[in-house]
Amino acid sequence: MDYNQLMINKEFEKALDRYANEDFLQLVPRDQMLDTMDLVFNSKEMEFKTYPPENIIVEDNILKSGNKTYLKLNYNQRIDMKFLSNEIPKEQLLAALQREFGSGKVKFNDQTQFYEIHTQKEAVASSSNLKSWKFTVLEKNQFSLLSRFLPRELLSNMN
């Protein structure tokens, strides 16, 4: 079972054990990550759905640093969000999500009442044996954390 299916099934512990970068988990405790995943996917304020990544492109550059091999990946992923309270008008929520993800990347679906978000993501795969790969999604707002365990060459486009 792959990471996305584990997340859809809310099998967060298995997802972390199989796919989370060990160096990341030394900085952000596993229990804290599990609590965060549980909060997002089991929130009483919002419904959250993720879909498998699409258009996955593995970059040609292979980086070896220490005993690890690193590859960069780019992909598209759809995320659906439904806010269960009506305190904020849907137009305001749509505008806020469009500011966060880009105006052409967020739509409101009147039939399902979900905000459909089409993201473009960048991730790093790392392995010490070229058989078992661990993944880290690169988020600009996490640059200082990422720079503590990933080689700088992988983060050059982020700052």
N, C-alpha and C positions, 0 to 999 in steps of 0.2 A: 504494500500500500504506500502511495507517495504522500508527500507532505500536505498537498492541498486536500486530498481525500481525508487524511487524518484531521485536518483543521475543520473541514465540513462536518465530520463525525464527532467533533469536539473531543478528540483524543489528544489533548495537549501534551501530556507527559510523553507519549510515544513520539509525537512530532519533535519535541525538544531533544529527546534522547537520540533519535536517528539523524536529525538534520541541523540542529543548532551548533554554531561554531563554539568549540570548547573555550576558546580564549574570551569570547564574548560573555559566556556564562561565568567566567571567573570574575568579571567586572560587574555584571548584573546577575545577582543570585537567581538560581533556577526557580525557587519559590516565588520570588517577585515576578518573574516572567509568567509563571503559571497563574498567579493572581491577576495580572494584567490581561492575559488571554481570556480568562474566565469573565472578567468585568466586561470586556468588549463583546464577547460572543454570547453572554448570558445576561445582558443588560435588560433592566425593566423599562428603560427609557427609549431604547432603540432596538430595532431588529437589523441584523448585519449578516450579509451573505457574501461569500467570495466564490469566484469561479476559477477554474484552472488557467494558468498562464497560457498565452498564445503568442505566436510569432517569436519564439525564443531564438535568440542569436547568440552564439558563443563567439566571443572575439578571438582573433588569431593569436594574440600575444599571450604567451605563457610566462608566468613569473615564478621563479624559484627563489625562495628566501628561507634560510635555515633548513629545516627538514620538511618544509611544506611546499606544495605546488599550488599556485593560484590561477584561476581563470575568471574573466569578467563575462557576465551575461547581461543581455538586455531583453526585455519582454514587455508585453502588454497584459494587463489584468483588469477584469471588470469586478467592481465591488458595488453591491447594492445596499443602501441604507434607508431604513424607514424610522422616522422619529415618532414615537407613540404618544407623546403629549402634543397638543396643538397650541402651546403657549406662544410659539414664535411662528408668524405667518410663513407659509411655504415659499413665498417670493424672497423673503429675507434669508431663509435657510439656503435656498438655491443660490442666491448671490454670494453668500459666505462660502459655500462649497465651490463655486466657480472661481472665487478668489484664491482658494487653497489649491485647486487642481487644474485650473484653466477653464476659460469660458466655454470652449468647444468640447470639453470633456465631461460635462455634467448635464444631465437632463432629468426632468421630473416626469415619471410615468403616471399619468392620471388613473389608469386602470388598476395598477398594483399599489399605488401610493408610495412607491420607492423612488429614491434618488439613484439614478444609474451613473456610476462614476467609471470612466475609462482611463486607467492610469498607464503611464509608461514608467517602468521601473528598471533599475540597474542593481545587480547583485554580484557578489563575489563568491565563487565556490573554492573551497580549500580542501586539500587532502595531504596526508602524510604517507599514504600507500598507493595512491592513484586508483583505489577501488571504492573506498568509502569517502563520500564527499559531504562536506558541511557547508551551509549557506548563510550569507549575511546580506541583507538588503541594505543598499546604500541610500541613506536619507540625509539631505543637506543639514537638517537641524540636529543630526547626530554626529556631525563631523568630529568634534572633540573626543567623543567616546570611541568612534571608529578608528581614529588615528592612534589610539592606545594599543591596538592589537593587529591592525592591518598595515601592510607596507604602504608607505606614502605614495609610491608610484600608482597604486590602485585608486587613490583618492584625489589625484591631481585635477580632475575636472569638477570637483565638488566645491572648492573654496573660491 
